[in-house]
Amino acid sequence: MKIAIIGAGLAGLSAAAALQRAGHDIVLFDKARGPGGRMSTRRVETAQDMAFFDHGAQYFTARDADFAAEVARWEAAGTAARWPAAGDDAWVGTPGMNGIIKALAAGHDVRWNCRIETIARDGTLWQLAHADGVETADAVIVAVPAEQVGDLVAAHQAEWAGLAQATRSQPCWTVMAAFDARVEFAADSLRNCGAIGWAARNSAKPGRSGPESWVVQGSPDWSAEHLEDDGDAVIARLLAELAEAVGEGLPGILAVQAHRWRYAMSGAAGKTALWDGSLRLGLCGDWLIGPRIENAWVSGRALAGLADPDRTGA
Ligand SMILES: Cc1cc2nc3c(=O)[nH]c(=O)nc-3n(C[C@H](O)[C@H](O)[C@H](O)COP(=O)(O)OP(=O)(O)OC[C@H]3O[C@@H](n4cnc5c(N)ncnc54)[C@H](O)[C@@H]3O)c2cc1C
């Protein structure tokens, strides 16, 4: 089959790898300019050096046996490393969280900067419409956040669209700050301090370079309450909270930015992956299981097993 996958985050790439190994012809489409999805890493130029921020997912665990084996392969390839500061079972991508997605995407035909607007049936084939034309495929896999599923599948699978609509994500305001000196705080991360849900010294993660860099995330409740606030106001508030939490004045700021994730941590639909064999249409993504990197990979792999149980071995 020629299989089109909408969304080249970890779930889409996990499905792509298993289906490509099974001999299918895979093409992925992603609306973003480059690899990452919610495992993105942002580069910011500063007066000292380039600063790097994992501004989406911070770290991950590997409790599923198949995923643990996959992570061991990433470690061997130099795209993942343990980060004990977040826990004994915590891993991060190297040299940034998006290093994993970059490496996985390199093995596939991925069309970046290409948002799929609609999918339509044409006899037994699918037609995927984007700004520059139409792509044809035998099967379609939708690997996007729950809130973006309905527009693509509602006309074909109303039940799935309803499930996705009922599975709401939590937002997350994220502040990225690079400093001209070390933030004097003994630990490299902290959780649940006032408006802050999580803050981490990003530059202390393994394999990172550049100046002292922190990622500060608003808690889910605070982020929801302040979702429409101005980015500058969010920066002021979360940095003030960081200063209070570390108990010292913060060093001079080299660069600071805010990012509003409307759909950060997904809900959980109580499924693993969905496949409709008569339509040759599938769904995968973290939201089917719950909001974790590990779940995105497990969901993609499970979908490959549903789409081609004989050859993926999933
Ligand atoms: C702020 C934040 C903090 C997090 N912290 C953690 C953490 O510490 N640990 C953890 O395990 N998880 C964490 N997560 C969750 C984790 O990032 C996700 O579970 C995982 O990355 C989801 O992967 P995915 O492939 O399902 O979705 P995504 O990574 O969102 O990939 C979906 C892709 O689909 C693309 N797309 C969407 N619509 C279209 C379209 N119409 N056409 C083409 N492309 C489209 C998007 O551009 C995106 O690249 C966090 C997430 C965020 C945002």
PDBQT file of the ligand as one rigid body, heavy atoms in Angstrom, charges set to zero:
ROOT
HETATM    1  C1  LIG A 401       4.572  21.871  26.888  1.00  0.00    +0.000 C 
HETATM    2  C2  LIG A 401       4.535  20.368  26.795  1.00  0.00    +0.000 A 
HETATM    3  C3  LIG A 401       5.135  19.604  27.783  1.00  0.00    +0.000 A 
HETATM    4  C4  LIG A 401       5.126  18.216  27.705  1.00  0.00    +0.000 A 
HETATM    5  N1  LIG A 401       5.816  17.501  28.637  1.00  0.00    +0.000 NA
HETATM    6  C5  LIG A 401       5.933  16.162  28.489  1.00  0.00    +0.000 A 
HETATM    7  C6  LIG A 401       6.810  15.427  29.325  1.00  0.00    +0.000 A 
HETATM    8  O1  LIG A 401       7.533  15.990  30.147  1.00  0.00    +0.000 OA
HETATM    9  N2  LIG A 401       6.859  14.070  29.166  1.00  0.00    +0.000 N 
HETATM   10  C7  LIG A 401       6.118  13.405  28.219  1.00  0.00    +0.000 A 
HETATM   11  O2  LIG A 401       6.221  12.170  28.102  1.00  0.00    +0.000 OA
HETATM   12  N3  LIG A 401       5.310  14.107  27.388  1.00  0.00    +0.000 NA
HETATM   13  C8  LIG A 401       5.200  15.459  27.498  1.00  0.00    +0.000 A 
HETATM   14  N4  LIG A 401       4.421  16.167  26.629  1.00  0.00    +0.000 N 
HETATM   15  C9  LIG A 401       3.562  15.432  25.689  1.00  0.00    +0.000 C 
HETATM   16  C10 LIG A 401       4.365  14.896  24.490  1.00  0.00    +0.000 C 
HETATM   17  O3  LIG A 401       5.031  15.953  23.871  1.00  0.00    +0.000 OA
HETATM   18  C11 LIG A 401       3.364  14.247  23.540  1.00  0.00    +0.000 C 
HETATM   19  O4  LIG A 401       2.705  13.186  24.216  1.00  0.00    +0.000 OA
HETATM   20  C12 LIG A 401       3.963  13.668  22.259  1.00  0.00    +0.000 C 
HETATM   21  O5  LIG A 401       4.994  14.475  21.731  1.00  0.00    +0.000 OA
HETATM   22  C13 LIG A 401       2.823  13.523  21.257  1.00  0.00    +0.000 C 
HETATM   23  O6  LIG A 401       3.293  13.023  20.018  1.00  0.00    +0.000 OA
HETATM   24  P1  LIG A 401       2.258  12.916  18.806  1.00  0.00    +0.000 P 
HETATM   25  O7  LIG A 401       3.004  12.389  17.649  1.00  0.00    +0.000 OA
HETATM   26  O8  LIG A 401       1.046  12.172  19.268  1.00  0.00    +0.000 OA
HETATM   27  O9  LIG A 401       1.764  14.418  18.541  1.00  0.00    +0.000 OA
HETATM   28  P2  LIG A 401       2.585  15.697  18.050  1.00  0.00    +0.000 P 
HETATM   29  O10 LIG A 401       3.979  15.701  18.533  1.00  0.00    +0.000 OA
HETATM   30  O11 LIG A 401       1.724  16.877  18.390  1.00  0.00    +0.000 OA
HETATM   31  O12 LIG A 401       2.647  15.520  16.456  1.00  0.00    +0.000 OA
HETATM   32  C14 LIG A 401       1.542  15.847  15.635  1.00  0.00    +0.000 C 
HETATM   33  C15 LIG A 401       2.069  16.517  14.373  1.00  0.00    +0.000 C 
HETATM   34  O13 LIG A 401       0.951  16.724  13.487  1.00  0.00    +0.000 OA
HETATM   35  C16 LIG A 401       1.181  17.910  12.755  1.00  0.00    +0.000 C 
HETATM   36  N5  LIG A 401      -0.125  18.304  12.214  1.00  0.00    +0.000 N 
HETATM   37  C17 LIG A 401      -1.256  18.636  12.892  1.00  0.00    +0.000 A 
HETATM   38  N6  LIG A 401      -2.272  18.875  12.019  1.00  0.00    +0.000 NA
HETATM   39  C18 LIG A 401      -1.762  18.678  10.765  1.00  0.00    +0.000 A 
HETATM   40  C19 LIG A 401      -2.320  18.764   9.442  1.00  0.00    +0.000 A 
HETATM   41  N7  LIG A 401      -3.607  19.066   9.229  1.00  0.00    +0.000 N 
HETATM   42  N8  LIG A 401      -1.493  18.521   8.384  1.00  0.00    +0.000 NA
HETATM   43  C20 LIG A 401      -0.176  18.198   8.565  1.00  0.00    +0.000 A 
HETATM   44  N9  LIG A 401       0.394  18.109   9.808  1.00  0.00    +0.000 NA
HETATM   45  C21 LIG A 401      -0.399  18.336  10.887  1.00  0.00    +0.000 A 
HETATM   46  C22 LIG A 401       1.812  18.854  13.777  1.00  0.00    +0.000 C 
HETATM   47  O14 LIG A 401       2.571  19.859  13.149  1.00  0.00    +0.000 OA
HETATM   48  C23 LIG A 401       2.678  17.890  14.603  1.00  0.00    +0.000 C 
HETATM   49  O15 LIG A 401       4.039  17.884  14.164  1.00  0.00    +0.000 OA
HETATM   50  C24 LIG A 401       4.439  17.561  26.647  1.00  0.00    +0.000 A 
HETATM   51  C25 LIG A 401       3.857  18.339  25.646  1.00  0.00    +0.000 A 
HETATM   52  C26 LIG A 401       3.916  19.718  25.702  1.00  0.00    +0.000 A 
HETATM   53  C27 LIG A 401       3.354  20.538  24.568  1.00  0.00    +0.000 C 
ENDROOT
TORSDOF 0
